[in-house]
Amino acid sequence: MRLVGLVLVVLGALALGYQGFAQVIRETLHGPAAAEVRPAVEIPPLAGGITLVSGLILLAAHDNRRE
């Protein structure tokens, strides 16, 4: 459980920090035109916060069980 909690904390912090990413895809059309498509994946801050708090809860539960 400790590893899962640690992974959730890291993913939650990254989600809160970046809040999404975009990928640039270049497509050549027939003729002189070229297009850049930027599909974006947005991560809501609430999802990052829930992930971060869930990881912290798992880490705290793991530490309390050891004592």
C-alpha positions as CSV (number, residue, x, y, z in Angstrom):
1,M,0.0,0.0,0.0
2,R,2.9,2.3,0.6
3,L,4.0,2.1,-3.0
4,V,0.5,2.8,-4.2
5,G,0.1,5.8,-1.9
6,L,3.5,7.2,-3.1
7,V,2.5,6.8,-6.7
8,L,-0.8,8.5,-6.1
9,V,0.9,11.4,-4.3
10,V,3.3,11.9,-7.2
11,L,0.6,11.6,-9.9
12,G,-1.7,14.0,-8.0
13,A,1.1,16.6,-7.6
14,L,2.0,16.3,-11.3
15,A,-1.7,16.7,-12.2
16,L,-2.0,19.8,-10.1
17,G,1.2,21.3,-11.5
18,Y,0.6,20.7,-15.2
19,Q,-3.2,20.5,-15.4
20,G,-3.0,18.9,-18.8
21,F,-0.8,18.5,-21.9
22,A,-1.0,19.0,-25.6
23,Q,0.4,17.0,-28.5
24,V,1.3,18.7,-31.8
25,I,0.6,16.7,-34.9
26,R,1.6,18.0,-38.3
27,E,-0.4,17.0,-41.2
28,T,0.4,17.8,-44.8
29,L,-2.7,18.4,-46.9
30,H,-2.9,18.2,-50.7
31,G,-1.6,21.5,-52.0
32,P,0.3,24.3,-50.4
33,A,-1.5,24.2,-47.1
34,A,-0.2,22.5,-44.0
35,A,-2.1,22.1,-40.7
36,E,-1.0,21.7,-37.1
37,V,-3.5,19.9,-34.9
38,R,-3.1,20.3,-31.2
39,P,-5.3,17.8,-29.4
40,A,-5.3,18.8,-25.7
41,V,-5.9,16.6,-22.7
42,E,-7.1,18.7,-19.7
43,I,-6.9,17.4,-16.2
44,P,-9.3,19.1,-13.8
45,P,-7.7,20.4,-10.6
46,L,-10.3,18.5,-8.5
47,A,-9.1,15.2,-9.9
48,G,-5.5,16.1,-9.1
49,G,-6.5,17.1,-5.6
50,I,-8.5,14.0,-4.9
51,T,-5.6,11.8,-6.2
52,L,-3.1,13.7,-4.0
53,V,-5.3,13.4,-0.8
54,S,-6.0,9.7,-1.5
55,G,-2.3,9.0,-1.7
56,L,-1.6,10.9,1.5
57,I,-4.4,9.0,3.3
58,L,-2.9,5.6,2.1
59,L,0.5,6.7,3.4
60,A,-0.9,7.8,6.7
61,A,-2.8,4.6,7.1
62,H,0.3,2.5,6.3
63,D,2.3,4.4,8.9
64,N,-0.3,3.9,11.6
65,R,-0.5,0.2,11.0
66,R,3.2,-0.2,11.7
67,E,3.1,1.2,15.2
